[in-house]
């Protein structure tokens, strides 16, 4: 987990630098991809409507945040308050990081004479992609602490999470509201947030268990699976 946090963080910073300086090979690749997909989106309005439903409703950041909020409530209600706080704070910090970078980079979105969808604010990183990665990653982590034996059900949930993360990135590029590098940046930053959250939570649990071996969860009960 530590390695993936470092790798994703370094790659995200590298991509951020390339976008900020306007590295032409990356910009050329972005333009070629979005132009080809935009032609297809204009030519197939029915398929485009399907993409908009998934992008603007099913995988919308507010849908993802609602799932994270529900997880926080359930964890708090189940007396796993430290874990609930970790999920909630990580989600909020990810939003802050996302909005801060958008303001800092100030990248323009693709512009079209015949747009099939619209989006506001700056392009990098993709908020849809980053929010989906953070939410799905956190939810899978929380579920892995409690549901390790139900392998068939776990596989279905993991597949749904992967499809959601990849799918929302695809829809944003297909609809012409993001460059591919925006989506990649959102994925990398999102995973880095999840990995750092998991690492710091495990470190905190180990520290608390040394201080009070009977307290491995936020409510004073011992729960070995959370470490």
Secondary structure, 3 states (H helix, E strand, C coil): CHHHHHHHHHHHHHHHHHHHHCCHHHHHHHHHHHHHHHHHHHHCHHHHHHHHHHHHHHCCHHHHHHHHHHHHHHHHHCCCHHHHHHHHHHHHHHHHHHHHHHHHHCCCCCCCCCCCCCCCCCCCCCHHHHHHHHHHHHHHHHHHCCCCCCHHHHHHHHHHHHHHHHHHHHHHHHCCCCCHHHHHHHHHHHHHHHHHHHHHHHHHHHHHHHHCCCCCCCCCCCCHHHC
